[in-house]
């Protein structure tokens, strides 16, 4: 278990309080980071905190300021901000329970692992976990993290539980404004059968190990080739994957059939096409 918990407090259900700790369930993926370099000297560029007309200042002289009008600020010390009283800083009170499917995927933000804080908390922790599992419900409450209060959900996960921060309603855009121009039309049945067959052919159990960041791999390859090349040589990647030009009309039926063939499946959308083949055979005879 990690040496330091991201948050320590208690989950409260009515009169029952369960001491818990939460840990981040995710981590940053592999990335390629760059620094800005002054080309003539080859040295990295640094950033300084400066005041207009005064130049660089010490970090000890910096305070938090909230602008209430143009050029007018209310100044706050960090300890004043930390002293703001909010019960959800140390207590997650479960105030509602809902079915998991009722929460739209757009509202989920970041997951955390939840574990009992000590041996004494284990029994109550397990009771709550199994009650959620048996009822197939998700607990909802509010919790203060990272300088703001979040709506959070709580659900079982193996021997532990997962807490997920949720976005507020005003942080999620309405889908209707983006989907309004899409026509409400029914697809061609034969095309739909081919698409469904292709989906069935490629269906498999989800394995996250099957995916990796190809862009990072390509960048690392570029950096390695640049390192081995002569200094200053430019390396331009050729675009082999040329998209369809505007002059070409894509035949959706042909594209779906070709996709099925490449997947090792049959391009026949349904058995009902058999009579058409017999008629074609009679014509050839």
Buried (B, 14 or more C-beta within 10 A) or exposed (E): EEEEBBBEBBBBBEEEBBBBBBBEBEEEEEEEEEEEEEEEEEEEEEEEEEEEEEEEEEEEEEEEEEEEEEEEEEEEEEEEEEEEEEEBBEBBBBEEBEEEEEBEEEBEEBBBBBBBBEEEBEEBBBEBBEBBEEEEBBBBBBBBBEEEBBBBBBBBBEEBBBBBBBBEEEEEEEEEEEEEEEEEEEEEEBEEBBBEBBEEBEEEEEEEEEEEEEEEEEBEEEEEEBEEEEEEEEEEEEEEEEEEEEEEEEEEBEEBBEBBEEBEBEBBBEEEEEEEEEEEEEEEE
